[in-house]
Amino acid sequence: MIANNSFDFRFVSYNELLQNGKIYQNDDHAFDAITIDQQRDQIIIGAKNTIIRLSLGDFHLLERYKWESSTNEKTICHHQTQSFNECENYIRVLALRSHDQSLLTCGTNAYHPTCIWRRLDSLSTIISNNEKFISGNGKSPYNSQHSSVYDLIDTGELYSATISEPVFGINDPLIQRSFSQTKQLRTQQHDSNWLKNPYFVRILNIGQYVYIFFREISLEHLSCGMNVYSRVARICKYDDGTMKFSDTFRSYSKLRLSCSKKLTNEITSFDFNELQSIYFYSSLNLIYGAFNLPKSGLTGSAICIYTVDQLESIFKSSFLTQKSNESYWTSSPIEQDMEKCESNSSYEIPSTPSGRVLRSGVLKSSFDALILDDIRIGHLLVDHFYDVTVVFVITLDGLWLRKYSLITNENDKKLCLIEQIELKPSMISSNDWKVNKAEFISKTKEIIITTSISVLKISVARCSRFNTSHLCTASMDPYCTWDNYYQRCTFSRISSWKISRQLLICPILNITIDGGWTPWSSWFMCQQETGEKCQCRTRSCTQPKPQFDGKSCQGNHIEISQCEVHGDWSPWSTWSTCPETCGKTFRSRTRTCTNPTPKNNGRLCIGLEREEEPCPEIICSSETSRLSDWSEWDVCSKSCGGGIQKRRRTCLSNGEKCNECLDEIRLCNELPCLLHPVTIWSNWTRITPKDRSNSDDMITETRTRFVCTLSSSSDQLEINSDKVIYRICNNKGHDCQQIDSFDNWSSWSNWSG
């Protein structure tokens, strides 16, 4: 295993992976099942309570469909299990039916598996002939933690291997055929000779048979403890399950799958018994198997390769039988007619005798296992790039994707590590991280990976990391070629190793490597020693790091931008010249906030921009005075509302220009004007004299004029008496004569006797 802090150019960090990879991540979790629909350029992913469609090209979201269990189903589930997390709908089956381009979707549905046919281009659209919901029992596991595999073959039949809903608290592992034109068939229920605590790995559709790969507790060595053996079972596609076993496969049989490495004595061998992953390369009829050592023992794994011819031939071996549970297993002869698998409906497929399902043959690799000492394999993918076999391994803990080239020298084969890619983001704990499924797209040379929190799309190569021709060649990456025209290492569809395959070796790690910069990091906030905040970004000379006398990177490893600049004052200017005039005068000096000018939210300058101080006063005398006295103020230009008044003086100098002001202006009549005056007269009112005895006396009457005004500076109405007038009338109120007032009295006459 390459340590992530080493300088090995084969290591690719998670951040480097994202530079040319794609990731889909949102609030969904437990991404699992994968279906690739290249005809519509889309990928369909099953998750917890959700099915999503992603564009195969740019990986953008096409559709997100929520499929949750009902409240009632969750309540029933809660009574069955203490795990509330399991009482959800985990989508575990996504199978594409070719003849009508529909999609079978199955989920755990809160411990009650359910399936629905949907449209590929609209997940919310349900396709239903008779019933909307189909029982998912035997098609999807009821518990999301159980192993489950399936294959929807061209006939429209679904072969599935999973753990069915428990009966009386006992799990029911089974292999099942659904949607058949004849009847639904399955393995014998609760018969450990057929299946004993299996872990299902893969179903392959090859020729007239369906092959199921799994591992289980061995039957052959029960006396030696609970040994685990890897198995492959076979079922004829035309099995009709008639006669005695009306709902049970009649053609089912299984045998051991072996992956071992001979020890130095060439006699004994070391076995890898726990099958974990199967990859079928159909164009070459090769089956690749990944096997692990038990978790309780040493860490190690192996890859073995089998041919379809080997597989078909080994199923001609005889059956193993026991006379009793304590007796040894012995082989029994078999009639070759029992092995026929034909589509002719008139031909009756002979039934397998009861209990005879285990064959004596062992499927072995044609050469020694390819050993990987330091890891356990979780997923295995294979690509044949021209003459080079490239093996992709995802570790069982989901932390790494490792790329190997298979090197063949005479009779020896070995795996050379080309690349090791970090899959887990650093902020996610190992306990919260799991790789669930992985698929290889041969056409685009990409790998699709579903994890507990995301979906990844990864290219098979990252050739641009190699910045020199020597490094590009030393990487020994079969996908990478040095382009002399553009002077760069590129991913080429034409392998540079096609002609010179004999030159393909393991990567050359001690080659002189010139240093190369990593991409710039994102901008982040940083702070200078003086306290100013800036935007910074960094890079390191580690892609690759200079090795074996290689050149160091040229340039800066840090870039600083948009630093805060606090403003500061420039020096004061010199004082201005005092004017040579009599009277009080001043001089001034200035400064500007430009030393430096504030930038990027920096502080402004504090203080005065201009200063003044008095000049020495020159006393003005009558002899030396050049100005006349001020004139009187002019009449105000307005009677109200603010007017101006001017006054003037003249320059008395002999032809010299006076610098003093010759005109002066001031405001006047600033009281607001009264707007819209309205005049109202009161009625005439008689003034009653003190002495009323003489009715022949003249009478006096008065009335008052009121003025209503609205001020221009206020919206308040003001009412004031403006004028009072009088009139004198005879005692009958006639012959009235108006007088302005009683102010012009005559002199007092003498007192009467």
Beta strands, then each sheet from edge to edge (+ up, - down):
strand 1: 11-12
strand 2: 22-24
strand 3: 34-37
strand 4: 42-47
strand 5: 50-55
strand 6: 61-66
strand 7: 91-97
strand 8: 102-107
strand 9: 114-119
strand 10: 122-126
strand 11: 134-135
strand 12: 149-152
strand 13: 158-167
strand 14: 170-178
strand 15: 185-186
strand 16: 199-206
strand 17: 209-217
strand 18: 228-236
strand 19: 253-257
strand 20: 260-262
strand 21: 269-271
strand 22: 274-281
strand 23: 286-292
strand 24: 301-307
strand 25: 319-321
strand 26: 330-332
strand 27: 358-363
strand 28: 370-372
strand 29: 377-385
strand 30: 388-395
strand 31: 400-409
strand 32: 412-422
strand 33: 435-441
strand 34: 446-451
strand 35: 455-459
strand 36: 480-483
strand 37: 488-491
strand 38: 524-527
strand 39: 533-538
strand 40: 558-561
strand 41: 586-590
strand 42: 610-614
strand 43: 643-648
strand 44: 663-668
strand 45: 674-681
strand 46: 685-687
strand 47: 699-711
strand 48: 717-729
strand 49: 737-739
sheet 1: 1+ 32+ 31- 30+ 29-
sheet 2: 2+ 35- 34+ 33-
sheet 3: 3+ 4- 5+ 6-
sheet 4: 7+ 8- 9+ 10-
sheet 5: 7+ 8- 9+ 11-
sheet 6: 12+ 13- 14+ 15-
sheet 7: 16+ 17- 18+ 19- 27-
sheet 8: 20+ 21-
sheet 9: 22+ 23- 24+ 28-
sheet 10: 25+ 26-
sheet 11: 36+ 37-
sheet 12: 38+ 39- 40+
sheet 13: 41+ 42-
sheet 14: 43+ 44-
sheet 15: 45+ 47- 46+
sheet 16: 45+ 47- 48+ 49-
end
